[in-house]
Amino acid sequence: MERSPQPQVLVRSLFVRHPQNAAASGSQISFALQDIHLQIQQGEQIAIIGPSGAGKTTLLHTLACASQPTQGELIFNGQAVWQLSHSARHQLRRQLFLAPQTPPLPARQRVVTSVLAGRLPHWTFLQAFTNLIKPTDPRAAFEALARFHLQHKLYARVDKLSGGERQRCGLARLLLSDAQLLLVDEPLSALDPTLAQQTLATLQQEARERNATLICSLHQVELARSHFSRIIGLRDGKILFDSKHVSAQMIADLYKNAQSLNESDHLSAETNADAPATAASGATATGQARCF
């Protein structure tokens, strides 16, 4: 009898506290994620959907080893992540890439430098420092940006980009990483419908070409249903469904009594799409790539 391949990611009985309740105890404990069980094979492409506040971002951060669970197990390629030493866990993170909804790009940095930071986990300190002074491979950054129709911004300053441009700049970093688990949080929230389709197609093509796993949180339910063969429905920190066949009734149950909140989110995303982004002055060039 042929054995099933070892899953790339295995999650068992995972609970994660809300950050604001980290010090709480007893009945005061509030969980952002509750009793999560997942089994993910190398190369799968998965969409996570659900109302705002469902725990989608927390789940991605937990899978990226950026948030330690309160209880339960997270196993990556057969290794129990939180039983590893700090240095071993740091090495493991090189195989992961987390693209936040709002990328931590330093405001006064040039786009070319920010995109090349996707290679930071594999650079020495000297290589990283040299790249800050003079970009080491501007052609690679140009080609990555071109796949998101942003090549004309190669030498622009990050603080001159709109919200949607910042998102695509952060995603161009992903193309320069060699991660095998790609975790992408709301990559389409500040994009118009045409750019959203193109961006999603680029992410999925990249994942297929390197046989990487792509896990993407989305508010665009129809895009999730049309582009992903596996969809996880998350609500109130719990998995409502994990299926390859998602019916209209399953979607209705997932978003029941949450419609007004989601409409507000979509309106906010559309408002922010063309607005110049303001990055925190304390952000560093290495934060995202080194942590994730």
Salt bridges, closest charged atoms under 4 A:
ASP35 OD1 - HIS37 NE2 3.00
GLU44 OE2 - ARG230 NH1 3.02
GLU73 OE1 - ARG12 NH1 2.97
ASP137 OD2 - ARG119 NH1 3.11
ASP159 OD2 - ARG157 NH2 2.48
GLU165 OE2 - LYS153 NZ 3.91
ASP178 OD1 - HIS122 NE2 2.87
GLU186 OE2 - HIS219 NE2 3.63
GLU206 OE1 - ARG147 NH1 2.79
GLU206 OE2 - ARG210 NH2 2.65
GLU222 OE2 - ARG225 NH1 3.74
ASP236 OD2 - ARG235 NE 3.76
ASP242 OD2 - ARG230 NH2 2.74
ASP265 OD2 - HIS219 NE2 3.83
